[in-house]
Amino acid sequence: MKDISDLFWDASVAELKQGYVHDQDTGIYRCLICGQSFEKGIIYSDGDTFFEAERYTQHHIHNQHGSMFNYLLGLDKKLTGLTDLQKKMLDYFFQGLTDKEIVQELGGGSTSTIRHHRFTLREKMKQAKVFLALMELTEEHAAKPTKWINPPRQAKMLDQRFDITEAEQRQILEKYFPEGLEGPLAEFPKKEKRKVAILKHLITKFQANRKYSELEVNRILERIYPDYVTLRRYLIEYGFMDRTPDGSQYWIL
């Protein structure tokens, strides 16, 4: 099963907007934010109200995560390509505020400036559509499309360390897991790309929609490598895992 970051990045625009994906073969609906899944054919309840799987998935996203707009807007600017000001403008536009109301919210400026922001963002949307079409056409016509691993959604820094193909990751894992992917890690490398390839594999040992105690995380990682503290630190530092401020709960991103 794909991890939640892979599901998120492989989702279509329509699926990102709705916040979940549906696997036709298994009938599973899966939340793109937390990874929780709901199976077609099962009736879910919330108090006195009963839902079929897809409707309950929508209910889950609304109750647990708010809106997909706010979630997507809250992603790091390296992932959205938006400046802080553009994010603020989009939030105002989403709320349905008029240009005059936005000027009041900002405490100054002019309605013509707000109109210019509207125009600029619409042009950015047009450019994004054309770019997406060009990239899809390029990959469709490539003899052997290069498949890259997806970075975690909460990566604090998107740089060359995440510039790894799936083939490169397989080679790295074969080297550092000589007894197979279920076996121990021979050593934790110093080179950044190799670290990322290994960390990407380590998150498959955790369930996407589950919270873990620090002890549980340590036990899982210690079976893979004696220096589990280092593995845990890098999982968090590279954005594959997060935790509460007091370290009482951990979860993958």
C-alpha positions in Angstrom: 0.0 0.0 0.0 1.3 3.5 -0.9 2.2 5.7 2.0 0.1 8.9 2.6 2.7 11.2 1.0 2.7 9.1 -2.2 -1.1 9.0 -2.3 -1.2 12.8 -1.8 1.3 13.6 -4.6 -0.2 11.1 -7.0 -3.8 12.4 -6.5 -5.5 14.3 -9.2 -6.6 17.9 -8.7 -10.1 16.8 -8.2 -9.0 14.3 -5.5 -6.9 17.0 -3.8 -10.0 19.3 -3.7 -12.2 16.6 -2.2 -9.5 15.4 0.2 -9.7 11.6 -0.4 -8.9 8.9 -3.0 -11.0 5.8 -3.9 -9.5 2.5 -4.8 -11.9 0.9 -7.2 -10.4 -2.6 -6.6 -10.7 -2.7 -2.9 -13.5 -0.2 -2.4 -11.4 1.7 0.1 -11.8 5.5 0.5 -8.7 7.0 2.1 -8.2 10.5 3.6 -5.3 12.3 2.0 -4.5 14.2 5.2 -4.3 11.5 7.8 -4.5 8.3 5.8 -7.5 6.9 7.6 -9.5 4.6 5.4 -13.2 3.6 5.1 -14.5 0.6 3.3 -17.4 0.6 0.8 -20.2 -1.6 2.0 -19.7 -0.8 5.7 -22.0 1.6 7.5 -20.4 4.1 9.8 -22.1 6.0 12.6 -21.5 9.3 14.4 -23.9 9.3 17.3 -27.4 8.9 15.9 -26.4 9.5 12.3 -25.4 6.7 9.9 -23.3 7.1 6.8 -22.1 5.0 3.9 -18.3 4.9 3.3 -17.8 7.8 0.9 -20.2 10.1 2.8 -18.5 9.2 6.1 -15.1 10.0 4.5 -16.4 13.5 3.7 -17.8 13.8 7.2 -14.4 12.7 8.7 -12.5 15.3 6.7 -14.9 18.1 7.7 -14.9 17.1 11.4 -11.3 16.2 11.8 -9.5 18.5 9.4 -11.8 21.4 8.6 -11.5 22.2 4.9 -9.1 21.1 2.2 -8.7 24.7 1.3 -7.2 25.6 4.7 -5.1 22.4 4.7 -3.6 23.0 1.3 -3.1 26.7 2.0 -1.2 25.8 5.1 1.4 23.7 3.3 4.9 25.1 3.1 5.5 27.8 0.5 8.0 25.5 -1.2 5.1 23.1 -1.9 2.5 25.7 -2.9 4.8 28.1 -4.8 2.8 31.0 -3.1 4.2 33.9 -1.1 2.7 34.8 2.3 0.9 37.7 0.7 -0.6 35.5 -2.0 -1.7 33.0 0.6 -3.4 35.8 2.5 -5.1 37.1 -0.6 -6.4 33.6 -1.5 -7.8 33.3 2.0 -9.7 36.6 1.7 -11.0 35.6 -1.8 -12.1 32.2 -0.4 -14.0 33.9 2.3 -15.8 35.9 -0.4 -14.6 39.3 0.8 -15.0 42.2 -1.6 -12.0 44.3 -2.6 -13.1 47.1 -0.3 -13.5 44.7 2.6 -10.0 43.3 2.0 -8.5 46.8 2.1 -10.2 47.3 5.5 -8.8 43.9 6.7 -5.3 44.9 5.6 -5.7 48.3 7.3 -4.7 50.2 4.1 -4.0 50.0 0.4 -6.4 50.4 -2.5 -9.0 48.3 -4.2 -7.1 48.6 -7.5 -4.2 46.8 -5.8 -6.5 44.0 -4.7 -7.9 43.7 -8.2 -4.3 43.3 -9.4 -3.8 40.5 -7.0 -6.9 38.8 -8.3 -5.6 39.1 -11.8 -2.1 37.9 -11.0 -3.4 34.8 -9.2 -5.7 33.9 -12.1 -2.8 34.2 -14.5 -0.8 31.9 -12.2 -3.7 29.4 -12.3 -3.6 29.5 -16.2 0.1 29.0 -16.2 -0.2 26.1 -13.8 -2.7 24.4 -16.1 -0.5 24.7 -19.1 2.6 23.5 -17.2 0.6 20.5 -15.9 -0.5 19.6 -19.4 3.0 20.0 -20.7 4.5 17.7 -18.0 1.8 15.1 -18.5 2.4 15.1 -22.3 6.1 14.8 -21.7 5.8 11.8 -19.4 3.3 10.1 -21.7 5.6 10.4 -24.7 8.8 9.6 -22.9 10.2 6.1 -23.9 10.9 5.4 -20.2 9.4 8.0 -17.9 11.6 8.6 -14.9 9.8 7.8 -11.7 10.9 9.9 -8.7 10.1 9.2 -5.0 7.7 11.7 -3.5 9.0 13.9 -0.7 7.0 14.1 2.5 4.3 16.7 2.5 5.8 18.5 5.5 9.4 18.5 4.4 11.1 21.5 6.0 13.5 21.9 3.1 13.0 20.7 -0.5 16.4 20.4 -2.0 18.7 18.0 -3.9 18.5 15.5 -1.1 15.0 14.5 -2.3 16.2 14.3 -5.9 16.0 10.4 -6.0 14.5 8.1 -8.6 12.7 4.9 -7.6 15.5 2.9 -9.3 18.1 4.7 -7.2 16.1 4.1 -4.0 16.0 0.4 -4.8 19.7 0.3 -5.3 20.3 2.1 -2.0 18.0 -0.2 -0.1 19.6 -3.3 -1.5 23.0 -2.0 -0.3 22.0 -1.0 3.2 19.5 -3.8 3.8 21.6 -6.8 2.7 19.3 -9.3 4.4 16.2 -7.9 2.6 13.8 -5.0 3.4 12.4 -6.8 6.4 15.9 -7.3 7.9 18.2 -5.0 9.8 19.9 -1.8 8.5 23.6 -2.4 8.1 24.5 1.2 8.8 23.0 4.7 8.6 24.8 6.6 5.8 26.3 10.1 5.9 25.2 11.1 2.4 21.9 12.9 2.4 20.2 11.1 -0.5 20.9 7.8 1.0 19.5 8.9 4.3 16.3 10.0 2.5 16.0 6.7 0.6 16.2 4.8 3.9 13.9 7.1 5.8 11.3 6.8 3.0 11.4 3.0 3.6 11.3 3.3 7.4 7.9 5.0 7.4 6.4 1.9 5.8 6.8 0.3 9.2 4.2 2.7 10.6 0.5 3.0 10.0 -0.6 6.3 8.5 -3.7 6.9 10.7 -2.2 5.8 14.1 -0.6 7.7 16.9 2.4 6.1 18.6 4.1 6.6 21.9 7.8 7.3 22.0 8.3 3.8 23.4 6.4 2.2 20.5 8.4 4.2 18.0 11.7 3.2 19.7 10.8 -0.5 19.7 9.9 -0.5 16.0 13.1 1.4 15.0 15.4 -0.6 17.4 14.5 -3.8 15.5 15.9 -2.2 12.4 19.0 -0.4 13.8 20.5 -0.2 17.3 20.8 3.6 17.2 17.0 4.1 17.0 17.3 7.6 18.5 19.2 8.8 15.3 16.6 7.3 13.1 13.8 8.9 15.0 15.5 12.3 15.0 16.0 12.2 11.2 12.4 11.0 10.5 11.2 14.2 12.3 13.9 16.5 10.9 13.3 15.5 7.3 9.5 15.8 7.6 8.5 12.1 7.5 7.2 12.0 11.0 5.9 14.6 13.5 5.3 14.6 17.3 3.5 16.5 20.0 5.7 19.2 21.7 6.0 17.0 24.8 7.0 13.9 22.7 4.1 11.8 24.0 2.7 11.0 20.6 4.3 10.4 17.2 2.7 9.9 13.7 3.9 9.7 10.1 3.1 12.5 7.7 
